[in-house]
Amino acid sequence: MDEQIVCGDRMIPVKLPDRTKLVSPGLSTSLPPVTDLKTTLQEAFRSPIDLPPLRELAKSGWKVTIAFDDPTVPCYAPVWETAIRLVLEELDHAGVKKRDIFLLCANALHRKFTRRELAKVIGKKLVEEFGYRLLCHDAEDPENLSYLGTTSSGYDVEVNRLVTDSDLTVYLNTVSWRGFNGGWKSICVGLSTYRSIRWHHSPEGMSMSIERNRMHEMLDEMGEWVEEKIGKKRIFKMETVLSNPLQVARVWTGSVQEARRAALDVLKTQYPPRRDLVKDKADIVVYGIPDWSPYASFSIMNPLLTLVSTGLGYFGGVIEALGKQGCSVILATPCPDQWNDTHHPSYREVWNRVLICSRDPYEIQDLFEEDFAHRPEYIYKYRFGYGFHPIHGIMATYPLTRLKHAARVFVAGATNPSLVSHLGFLPEETVESAISQAEKIHGKDASIVFIRNPLVHSRQ
């Protein structure tokens, strides 16, 4: 059969055996987009699930922080500026002065974003209006962090001081994608530190599961601890479900827990478990990797992002769901040999030094995590040079845990095959030749599943 497969920044033709099963990755929902985004958001702020309307909840004289998702999230709808403007209107109606409001980008251990980059997300006028009161979270600034102690399970909880010192924090979530983001992840990750994040950002910890999500169970416990320490009704949360990356489908507001519960109830109807997409698991799993990573927002891809973080991570959930134990995985990507050492300062060292020592993410965690988490030269670049936190380069290797399920990974179309070999993957010129090699292992009648990933690009 003749198909098209995404390969970096283009689609290329590919001939697949007729027995190949085709699967959609389910990146969009079947929900119709809202016809009037502003009205939808306004109604959400005035009709929360379990809290008073925002204009009644806030009081004159209060200090308020409006926190928002950073540009790494896969939302390209104009949610940020529209929502912030409406929140400001509601706060003004409540008597809150603009001089008492901060805007806070929840970038966690991601890099900080320049004012020009933030202007492309929240709008140039808001950037100009708020001046020094527009901030990016700094997970290494002790003076502006609040350590709240440990939960009953021993998880450290540390958040930006604006969350604890403000009378009210309004958090604007711009997309709930499967079970991965939203909920307490917005605050207990987006506005937290390595001290807290290390508990769930581990080789086995991060999950996109809508039900029984271990990561969010830990985050819920952390969130309950935050509320115990600062009091309930101090955080007003907006959750968003998209129709597609460009359009909004549903919006809810209320407490963190209830807003997320409403979003999950809808997401359950849109995303059946991936394991149910095929009747029988396949010997060979084939998909292409687009020129996209949340961590390449306003930046570029690099081999670690392409092959591991996106290739095995964000797009790799299909490996366990659709592939047999010991399956062969075929990725299509040119995997350009390019690096942005400003935005990803620790990545090249992870690629050149760490991955030479080990490709076992658990061993990498044991041997290198604490070193990279505290390296002063990289910490400086995170705080003052728009670089990702150094631990992020180590966390980018964690999807290598997929190799416990996949016996081998073929990479088709890489312009520099040595990059593929560096990871112990197998370079092939074409998808067709990779399938031929996999058939020599699994047999000429080996079952094949092809995931039709779309052509998407990181935010530029």
Secondary structure, 3 states (H helix, E strand, C coil): CEEEEEEECEEEEEECCCCCEEECCCCCCCCCCCCCHHHHHHHHHHCCCCCCCHHHHCCCCCCEEEEEECCCCCCCCCHHHHHHHHHHHHHHHHCCCHHHEEEEEECCCCCCCCHHHHHHHHCHHHHHHHHHHEEECCCCCHHHEEEEEECCCCCEEEEEHHHHHCCEEEEECCCCCCCCCCCCHHHHCCCCCHHHHCCCCCCCCCCCCCCCCHHHHHHHHHHHHHHHHHCCCCEEEEEEEEEECCEEEEEEEECHHHHHHHHHHHHHHHCCCHHHCCCCCEEEEEEECECCCHHHCCCCCCHHHHHHHHHHHHCCHHHHHHEEEEEEEEEECCCCCCCCCCCCCCHHHHHHHHHHHCCCHHHHHHHHHHHHHCCHHHHHHHHHCCCCCHHHHHHCCHHHHHHHCEEEEEEECCCCHHHHHHCCCEEECCHHHHHHHHHHHHCCCCCEEEECCCCCCCCC
